Amino acid sequence: MRFPPSARVRAKVEFDRVFEAGKRTAAPMLALHRLDDGMPPRLGLAVSRKVDPHAIGRNRIKRVLRDAFRHLRGELADGAYVVVARPAAAHADNAALRSAFRQVLQRAGALPAPAAAGTMRAACPPSPSSPSMPDACSP
């Protein structure tokens, strides 16, 4: 599955609009600017030389974030997302980058939080069984 142009924030005008009107959520590795504009989810990336002076490192960060976005795109709320990498991202491995990206999306409210396993059983529906027959939900 490719990363189509319709899923990208590319123009400077669009970046500026997201930075000015969007809401910002930050984590140690990434900052996320999100603008809910009613359009399908789109991603813009900003990875400067301050993050990593080597192009290969900056490109790795962008490649990992693009791939994570591509996999999460169906679950995301509509809008433009601009991710700004921070220097800690240069030292993180790919799994840590993906995890940080998912975490910042959840904090921004763009991605539903994972369901907690919990410690209580699910409620049982009332059963028409006779009192002599033990129910699967009874203790």
C-alpha positions as CSV (number, residue, x, y, z in Angstrom):
1,M,0.0,0.0,0.0
2,R,1.4,3.4,-1.0
3,F,1.4,6.8,0.6
4,P,-0.7,8.8,-2.0
5,P,-0.3,12.5,-2.5
6,S,-3.9,13.0,-1.1
7,A,-2.6,11.8,2.3
8,R,0.2,14.4,2.5
9,V,0.5,17.9,3.8
10,R,2.9,19.5,1.3
11,A,2.3,23.2,0.7
12,K,3.8,25.8,3.0
13,V,0.4,27.5,3.2
14,E,-1.1,24.3,4.6
15,F,1.8,23.8,7.1
16,D,1.3,27.4,8.3
17,R,-2.4,26.9,8.7
18,V,-1.9,23.8,10.8
19,F,0.8,25.5,12.9
20,E,-1.4,28.6,13.5
21,A,-4.9,27.2,13.9
22,G,-4.2,23.6,15.0
23,K,-3.8,22.2,18.5
24,R,-0.4,21.1,19.7
25,T,0.4,17.9,21.7
26,A,4.0,17.1,22.6
27,A,6.1,14.2,23.8
28,P,9.9,13.9,24.4
29,M,10.5,12.6,20.8
30,L,7.7,14.3,18.8
31,A,5.4,17.3,18.7
32,L,2.1,16.9,16.9
33,H,0.1,19.8,15.5
34,R,-3.5,18.7,14.5
35,L,-6.0,20.8,12.6
36,D,-9.5,19.3,12.2
37,D,-10.6,20.6,8.9
38,G,-13.1,17.9,7.9
39,M,-10.9,16.4,5.2
40,P,-9.5,12.9,5.3
41,P,-6.3,12.4,7.5
42,R,-3.2,13.9,5.9
43,L,0.4,13.9,7.3
44,G,3.1,16.5,7.1
45,L,6.6,15.9,8.6
46,A,9.2,18.4,9.8
47,V,12.6,16.9,10.7
48,S,15.3,19.5,10.8
49,R,19.1,19.3,10.8
50,K,19.0,20.1,14.5
51,V,17.3,16.7,15.1
52,D,20.0,14.8,13.1
53,P,22.7,16.4,11.0
54,H,22.9,13.4,8.7
55,A,20.3,13.1,5.9
56,I,20.1,9.3,6.3
57,G,19.0,9.7,10.0
58,R,16.4,12.3,9.1
59,N,15.1,10.2,6.2
60,R,14.8,7.1,8.6
61,I,12.7,9.1,11.0
62,K,10.4,10.3,8.2
63,R,10.1,6.8,6.7
64,V,9.1,5.2,10.0
65,L,6.6,7.9,10.8
66,R,5.1,7.7,7.3
67,D,4.7,4.0,7.6
68,A,3.1,4.2,11.0
69,F,0.7,6.8,9.7
70,R,-0.2,4.7,6.7
71,H,-1.1,1.8,9.0
72,L,-3.1,4.0,11.4
73,R,-4.8,6.2,8.8
74,G,-8.1,4.2,8.8
75,E,-8.5,4.7,12.5
76,L,-7.6,8.4,12.7
77,A,-10.0,11.3,13.0
78,D,-10.2,13.6,9.9
79,G,-7.8,16.5,9.7
80,A,-4.2,17.6,8.9
81,Y,-1.4,16.2,11.1
82,V,2.0,17.8,11.2
83,V,4.7,15.9,13.2
84,V,7.8,17.8,14.3
85,A,10.6,15.5,15.3
86,R,12.8,16.4,18.3
87,P,16.4,15.5,18.9
88,A,15.5,12.5,21.0
89,A,14.0,10.9,17.9
90,A,17.4,10.6,16.3
91,H,18.6,8.2,19.0
92,A,15.3,6.2,19.2
93,D,14.9,2.9,17.4
94,N,12.0,2.3,14.9
95,A,9.7,0.6,17.4
96,A,10.2,3.5,19.9
97,L,9.3,6.0,17.2
98,R,6.2,4.1,16.2
99,S,5.2,3.9,19.9
100,A,5.8,7.6,20.5
101,F,3.8,8.5,17.4
102,R,0.8,6.3,18.5
103,Q,1.0,7.8,22.0
104,V,1.0,11.4,20.8
105,L,-2.0,10.7,18.5
106,Q,-3.9,9.2,21.5
107,R,-3.1,12.2,23.7
108,A,-4.3,14.5,20.9
109,G,-7.6,12.6,20.8
110,A,-7.1,11.6,17.2
111,L,-6.8,7.9,17.9
112,P,-8.9,5.9,20.4
113,A,-7.1,4.7,23.5
114,P,-6.5,1.0,23.7
115,A,-9.2,-0.9,25.6
116,A,-8.0,-1.7,29.1
117,A,-8.1,-5.4,30.0
118,G,-9.6,-4.6,33.5
119,T,-10.0,-7.0,36.4
120,M,-13.8,-7.4,36.4
121,R,-15.8,-9.9,34.4
122,A,-18.2,-8.8,31.8
123,A,-21.8,-8.5,33.0
124,C,-23.9,-11.6,32.3
125,P,-27.3,-11.3,30.7
126,P,-30.3,-12.6,32.7
127,S,-30.7,-16.3,32.1
128,P,-34.0,-18.2,32.0
129,S,-32.3,-21.3,33.3
130,S,-33.7,-23.1,36.3
131,P,-32.1,-22.5,39.7
132,S,-30.9,-26.1,39.8
133,M,-28.7,-25.6,36.7
134,P,-25.6,-23.6,37.4
135,D,-25.1,-20.6,35.2
136,A,-21.7,-20.0,33.5
137,C,-21.7,-16.5,35.0
138,S,-22.5,-17.5,38.6
139,P,-19.6,-17.8,41.1
